[in-house]
Amino acid sequence: MPQLDTSTWFITIVSMIVTLFIVFQLKLSKHLHPSNPELKITTSLKQSTPWEKKWTKIYSPLSLPQQ
């Protein structure tokens, strides 16, 4: 039975790690990040929806009376 040649494993693993690092750096560099994030003052208009005016109760199947 022939021996497994492991002489190229080191360079293969190192080159794979370097390639992954470069790919992730390129992916992260495409995202735009604000240099000075500031708090935005947003005023949201409160919209009245029908389900906010009344209480609703959701019955789980286990809490229903036995039939």
CORHU-V797404 format. One record per pair of residues at least 4 apart in sequence whose C-alpha atoms are under 6 Angstrom apart, sorted by the first residue. I is the first residue (numbers start at 1). J is the second residue. D is the distance in whole Angstrom. If there is no record, write none. Layout:
[[I;J;D] [I;J;D]]
//
This chain:
[[11;15;6]]
//
